[in-house]
Amino acid sequence: MMLSWLFSDPLPVGTAAPDFTVQDDSGQSVHLADLRGKWVALVFYPGDDTPGCTRQLCSFRDGWGAARARGMVVYGVNPQSAQKHVRFREKYQFPFPLLVDAGQKVAELYHARGIIVKRTVYLIGPDGTIRFARRGMGMSADVLAAMG
C-alpha cells in the first residue's frame, strides 16, 4: 500500500530494537548497540520548541532523577538540525541529548516516519528488546512504569 507509512503501528513489544548510529546535538556519535545493558528511552517527536513536544520532553527532564536512578538513558529523536536541537535543549535545560535523525532514517526503522515525525515513545530493555511502545504523548512516568 502506497500510504502504509501513514497508518503504521509502532514496533511491537518483544521485538529486537533496530540498531542505528546517528549524531547527537553536540556532534557525538550514538550507536544503539553500545548501549546494550542499559534501559534506553527513545522519544520521537515532531518539532523542537512546539507546545506538545516541549511538554512531552519536559516530562522526561522532570523525571530525570528517577530515570537515572533506574539506569535509563533518554534520547529525543527528530530530524531537525543540531543547532536547533541545541537551542531547544538549552532553553528547557534537558539533561539528555537530542539526536539528529537526518532524513528520518531512525524514525523509519521505528515506524515513526511521516510528513512530520509521528510522536512515538519506546523503551528498550538492557537485552535490546522493545519493552514499551506507544504512539502519542508517552510521558516519563509511563516509561518508568514499564520498567517494572
HUSUL-V271556 format. One record per backbone hydrogen bond with DSSP energy under -1.0 kcal/mol. NH is the residue of the N-H (numbers start at 1). CO is the residue of the C=O. If there is no record, write none. Layout:
BEGIN
NH|CO, NH|CO
END
This chain:
BEGIN
4|1, 6|3, 14|130, 15|12, 17|128, 22|30, 24|28, 25|98, 27|24, 30|22, 32|20, 34|31, 35|32, 36|33, 37|126, 38|35, 39|71, 40|124, 41|73, 42|122, 43|75, 44|120, 45|77, 54|50, 55|51, 56|52, 57|53, 58|54, 59|55, 60|56, 61|57, 62|58, 63|59, 64|61, 67|63, 68|64, 69|65, 70|66, 71|68, 72|67, 73|39, 75|41, 76|97, 77|43, 78|99, 85|81, 86|82, 87|83, 88|84, 89|85, 90|86, 91|87, 92|88, 94|89, 99|76, 100|23, 101|78, 102|100, 104|101, 105|102, 108|104, 109|105, 110|106, 111|108, 112|107, 118|112, 120|44, 121|134, 122|42, 123|132, 124|40, 125|129, 128|125, 130|15, 131|123, 132|123, 134|121, 136|119, 138|136, 143|139, 144|140, 145|141, 146|142, 147|144, 148|145
END
